[in-house]
Amino acid sequence: MYYNYYERSPKKNWLNMLDLKKVLICALLLIAVILLKKIDTPFTNLALSKIDYYVFKYTYDFKNLADTLKELPQVAESVPVFKQTASKSLVLPVSGDITSVFGKRIHPVLKVERMHNGIDIAQKEGTPVKAVLDGVVASVGEDPELGRFIKLNHDGGLATVYAHLKDVYVKQNEIVKQSFIIGTVGKSGLADSPHLHFEILKNDVPQDPEKWLDIP
């Protein structure tokens, strides 16, 4: 009599634990679905398809489900838009006052209306300029208007341009880390005073840097 009681008890406890795991996983999946449906990206669409498969079509094997959920962060890392946002945020290339914003303006030297594809940050000549993200030096050169400039390529189709430089400390194809000093502020090219002209491009389309940088 007592033998049968103790033989059945572990089985009952095991079933209760299994039920609890099911409830917890269902609750987590429900929360995940609510959050993911609000974001339309390749990663979230993949995540939702995985959840749909395991909820409605799969014969449950909790070990396989757990393994699949562990894979999702790796999938996110492979998607450029998630890789960019999940990695480091952009740092300021140089501190200082923004003297000219992104958009159409009257060029301070040419005195004609032109599109300004970046922002100008006023700072003393010779002030170090930093790479805003990890990247590779795509080009280094001198332009009649931009003066001495550096262009860096980053993950996710992102590129940054640093212009009107006095000094350039990097060369083409060099790998640079975030906050690495790549040059110094100057007034080369068409510049009426020392400042950094800074641009951000996403898939070769100019972006407003103020929407990307954490400017105090």
N, C-alpha and C positions, 0 to 999 in steps of 0.2 A: 504493500500500500504506500508506504513512505518512499519506496524506490521509484514507483511510477510518478509520484508528485515531483520529485527532484529531477526526473528525466524530462518532464514536460516544461518545467519552469524556464530553463534557458531558451527554449524555442519560442516561448511566448514573449520573453524580453527582446529577443532578436527581431521578432516581427514588429514590436512596438518601435524599436529603433529605426527599422526600415521605413515604417509609416512616417515617423518624424522627419527623416531625411527627405522623403517625397514632398512633404508639406513645405519644408524649408526651401527646397529647390524650386518648387512651383511659385512660392512667394518671390524668390529672387528673379525668376524668369519674368514674372508679371511686372515687377519694377523695371527690369531691363527693357522690356517691350515698350512700356510707357515712355521711358527716356529716349530710346533709340528711334521711335517713330517721329520724334520732333526734329531729328537731324537727318538730312538727305545727303549721305556721302557713300562712296563705294564700301567703306568699312561697315557702316551701320546697316546698309542693305544686305551685306553678307551675313552680319550677325543675326539679323531678323530672319533670313532664310534658314540659318542653322537652327534657330529656336523653333521655327515653324516645323522643320523636319523632325526634331526630337519630340515636340509636343504632340503632333498629329500623325506621324508616319512611322516612328521608330519604336521597335520593341525594346523596352527599357533595359539598358545595361549601364548602371550608374558610373562604373569606372570609365567606360568609353565617353559618356557625356562629360564627365569631369575633365578627361584628357582633351576633348574638343574645346571646351571653354578656356582651357589653359593656352590653346593655340591662338585665340583671338587677339591678344596683345601683339603677337608676332606678325599677324596679318596686318594689324593697324600700322605697325612700323614700316611695312612694305608699301603702304599707300602714301604718296608724297604729301598730300594735304595734312594727313594725320601725323606723319613723321615730322613735318615742320612745326606744327602746333604743340606736339608732345615733347619736342626738344627744347633747347634753351630759347628764351625770349630774346629779342634784339636789344643790344645795349646801345647807348648813344655813341656815335662816332667821335663826338667832341661835345663838351658842354659849352653853353653860351646862349645868347639871345637869337631867336629866329628873326632875321631882318627881311626875309622875303619868303612868302609861302608858295605852295603848289598852285598852279593855275595861270591864267593870262595876267600879264602885267606890262608896264612900261619898262623896257630894259634900261637899267641905270646908266649905261654907257652909250648905247645906240639910240636911246630916246625914242624907240618905236615899240608898238605893242607886240609882244611875243608870248608864246606859251612857255611857261617856266615848269620844266618837268621834274623839279625837285624842290628842296628848301635850301636857304642860305643860313648858315649859323656863324655869327660873328665871333671872332676870337683872335687873340694876338698871333702875329706871325711867328712861326716856329713851334706852336702848340702841337703836341702829338695827336695824331688821328688814329683811331682804332677800327679794326674790322668788327662789324656789328654781329657777325655770326661766323662759325667755321665755314671755310670755303676754299676755292682755288682761284688763283689770279688768272683771269681770262685775258686781260690785256693791260699794258702800261704804255702810256704815250703822251704826246703833247698836241693839243688842239688849239687852233687860233682863238677860239672863244672860251673853251673850258680850261685852257692852260694845261699844266701837268695833271694827269688824271690816272686813276686806277679803277679797273672794273673787276669785281669779284663775282664768281658764280657760286651759288649755294644749292642745297637740296630743294626739290619741289618746284623747279623752274624759276627760282628766285635769283635775282642779280642785284648788286649794289654798285653805285658809281661815286667816287670821291674825286672832286675836281678843284681847280685853282690852287693846287698844292705847291709848296715851296720845295720840299724834299720828298723823294720816293725811296722807300726802303725794301721793296719787294720786286721780284721779276716774274715774267710770265710763266705759268704752270706751277708756281710755287704754292704749296699748301699752307694755309694760315689758320690759326685757331682764333676763336672769339676773343676780342679785346687785345689781340696782337697789334702792336704799333706798326702801321704800314707806311706812314709818311707824316708830314707836318703841314699845318695850315700855312697858306701863302696867299698871293694875289696875282698869280700868273694868269695869262689869258686876258679876257675882257672883264676885269674886276677893278672896282674903284677903291676898294679897301680890303684888308686881309679878312678872309672868311672861308668856310668850307661849303662848297656846293655839293649837296648829297642827294642822290637819286635811288629809288627802289623800283625795280621792274619785275613784274610777274608774267612769265611767258612773253617777254619782250614788250609788255604793255606798261607804260609809266604809271606808278601808283603814288598816292599822297603819303609821303613818309610819316606825317604826323599821325596817321591812322595806324601805323605799324610800330612806331617808337613810343616808349613810355617816357614822355617828356614832362618833367615836373612843372 
